[in-house]
Amino acid sequence: MKKLAFFCSALAILLLASCSGKNSSEYKALQAQKDSLELANAKTTADMDELLGLLNEVEDNFQSIKSAENYLQVQSASGGDMTPSTRERIQSDMQLITETLKKNKDKIAELEKKLNNSSFQSKQLQGTLENLRNQLSEKTMALVNLQEELAARDQKIEALSGEVAVLSTDVQGLRAETNAQQETIKKQDTELNTVYYCFGTSKELKAQKIVVDGQLGTDFNRDYFIRIKDARKFGEVSVYAKKAKLISKHPEGSYEVTKDSAGNIVYKITDTKNFWSLTKYLVIQVNV
């Protein structure tokens, strides 16, 4: 659009020049507009060139450490004692990778800042930036893991340098965040799949306030229930009685009522998710 405006202005200038001459106010106004568009176009081109230059530089840096990465991976998988030359090469390659990752970390931050401050709102550039961030994180974690493996093989390898330690701290932070998320998911999964059941006579259930007026109560003794940590692994309930009925509500078709060899009632859960969809508490009254 800016180029189109520029060409339109240039055309208008030529027309006015032919009609009223270069000293007219109209000509001067259009000339000023043309100059402004030229400056804007030049800045846009310069900004784009700078962004692409940073992108290429980060990509080139990642490519430049591939040989060093491969060497460290081979050495971490090898056995036996290290020769002094091998140890020296490992330390040199590790330092090279560390410094390169540090450079890329700074350049990615610079790239992000420039992209946010520019007039470009390109999803493709944002996606490329995100990929670079992920690549930096993955290579940093790989470097820390290789250092740990190599150190376990040969205690003579020097400790991480200050810059590697900083990168390691960043990775540990990511790991801690990931572990925290996993723990949250695990906790939520446990809560979602924890269920409770009990069975007893009418008198027993009433005494615990579990059954009130033939219905499941609300302020009952939860300690009376048996806790099941994972409903997905809980398939049936034997009540050791010839007669029984459900007090809690569970969808039809999600369970079956059968009998064992002694003629006692057994409730078999056939659709776990559906069975526990209405309540997490299973209450069975026996000897009805």
N, C-alpha and C positions, 0 to 999 in steps of 0.2 A: 504493500500500500504506500509506503514511504517513497519507493522508487517511482511508482505511478504518479504520485503527487509531484515528485521532482521533475519528471518528464513533462507533466502538464504545465508546471510553472515555466520551464524552459521554453516550451512552445508558445506560451502566452507572452513571454518576454520578446521572442522573435517577432511575433505579430505586432506587439505594441511598438517595437523598435522601428518596424517598417512604416507604421502609421504616424507615430508622434515623436519618434526620435529618442535617443538615449538620455536626454536631459529631462524628460517628462517625469512627473511625480509617480505616475503609474509604473513606469519602467523601473524606477528606483525601488519602489515597494516590492515589486516582483523579484528584482535582483536580490534584495535582502532576504526574501523568503527562500529563494534558490540557495543562497549561501547557508542559511540555517538548516535546510534539508541536507545539504552536502555534509555539514558538520555532524548532524544526527546520524546520517548513514555511515559516516566514517567511524563514529563512536560505537555504533552497533556492530560493525564489522570487527573492530578492535576487541570489543568485549567477547564476541564469539571466538575469535582467534585465541584469546587468552584462556578461555574455558577449555577449548579443545587442546590447547598446548598443555594445560595441567593434567587433563585426562590422559593424554598420550604419555606424559612423563610418569604418572603413577603406574600405568600399564607396563611401560618399559622397565620400571624399577622392579615390579613383580617378576617380569621375565628374566631379569638379570641375576636373580638369586636361585634359579631353578637348579643349576649345576651344584651349587653349595647345598641345597636342600637334599638333592639325590645322594650326595656323598655322605651327609649325616645320617640319612635313612639307612644306607648300606652298612655304615659303621655300627649303628645302634642294633642292627640285626646280626652282626658278626659276633663270634666268640673269641676267646683268647685274650692275651695281654696286648696292650697297645704299644707300638713303638713310639719313641719320642717324636719322630716326624709325623706320624699319624695324629698324635695328640696335638701337635702344633697346628696341623692342617684343620683339625676339628675346631680348635679355638679360633683360628683365623676365619673359617667359614661361618662360625656362629656369630662372631663379631660383625661380619659383613651383613648377614641376614638381619641382625638386631638393628644396625644403623640404617639399613634400607627400610625396614618396617617403621622405624621412628620417623624417617623422612616422609614416607607415605602417609603416616598418621597425621603429620603436620600439613601435608599438601591436600589431603582429603578434607581437613578442617578448613583450609583456605578456599578450596573449591566450593565447599558447602556455603561458606560466607559470601563468596562472589556470586554464586548462583542465586542465593536468596536476595541479594542486593541488585541483581540485574533485572532487566525488563523481560527476560525470558521466563516463561512458565511452561517449560517442556516436560511432559511426563516421561519422555524417553531419557532426557538428561537426569531427571530425578531417579529413574530406575537404575541407570548406570551408576549413579552415586551410591545408591543403596547396595548394589552388587559389589562395589569397591569396599564399602564398609564391611560387608560380610566376608570378603576375601581377606581383608586385613585381620579380622577376628580369627578366622580359621587358621591363617598362617602363624599368627601369634601363639595360638593354642598348640599348634603342631610343634613350634620351636620349643616351647616350654616342656612339652612331653618328650621331645627328643633329648633335651638337656637332662631331664630326669633319668631317662633310660641310659644315656651315656655315662652319667655320673654313677649309676648303679653298677655299670660294667667296670668302670675304672675310677676309683676314688681320687686319683691324681688330677682329674680334670678340675680346673678352677671353678669357684662359685660363680654364679651369674653376675654380670657386671651391673652397675647401677641402672643403666637403661633397660637391660633385660628384666631386672627386678620390677621396674615400673610397668613394663609390658605384662609381666607375670601377674602383677597386682590387678591390672585391668582384667586379665583373663579370669583370675580367681573371683573377681567381682561378678563377672558374667556367669561363672559356674555357680556362685552362691545364689545369684538371682534365679538361675535355672532350677537349682535344687529347691529353692523356696517355692517356686511355682509348682514343681513336681510334688512337694509335700502338701501344698494346698489342694492340688488335684486329688492326691491320695486321700486326704482328709475328707474332701467332699464326696469322693467315691465311697468311702467307708460309711459316712453319714447317710448317703442315699441308699445303701444296701444293707444297713443294719435294721433288723426287725426283731420283734418280740412275740412270744406266744406263752399261753398258759392254758391249763384245763383244770376243772374242779367241779364239785357238786354245786348245786344252786346255793346252798348254805355257805359254802366256802367262798364262792365268788361274791356273794352279797357282803360277807364279813370284810372282804378286802375293798369294798365299794367299787368292784369291777363291774358288777351288774346291778343296775338300779331300775326297778320297775320293768324288768325283762329286757332292758336295753344296756348297751355299753355305757358305763358312767364316764365322767370327765375328770373327777378328782379321785382317781383310784391309786392303790398302792403299787407303784411300778416295780418295787423290789420283789413282788410275787412272780413276776414274769421271768422267763428264760430268755436270755439275750442271744441272738444269732448274728454274728459279725458279717456274714455274707449270705444274703437271701438266695443268691444264684446257686449256692451249694447246698441249699436246704430243700429237700424234695418231699418229705412226708412227716406226718405226726401220728404216732400211735398213742391212743388215749387209755388203753387198758380197761376198756369198759364195753359192754354189749350195746349200750345205747348212748347216743351223744347228739348234740346239735350245735351249730355255729351261732354265737352271739354277735360277733363282729361281722361286718358286711364285706363280702368278697364277690366279685362278678361271677355269674354263672358261666360254666365252661372253662374256668381257670383252675378247677380242681375236681377230683373224683373222690367218692366215699366208697371204700372197700372194707374188707374184713381180713384179718390174719387167720392163721390156722386154728387159733383158739376161739375164733368168732368175735374177737374184739374189733372195734371200729378203728380204721386207719384213714386219715385224710392225705391224699396224694395231690401235690401241687403240680399241675400240668403246664401252666403258663405263669411263670414267676412274676414277670413284669406286670401283667394284668391283675394277678391275684393280690398284689400288695399296692395296687394303684389307689385304693380308697382309704386304706389305713395301714399303719406299720405294726399294728397290734392284732394278733390272732387270739381270740377267746373262744374256748369250747366248753360247753357245759355237759357234764357226763351224768349218767344214771337219771335221765329225764323221765 
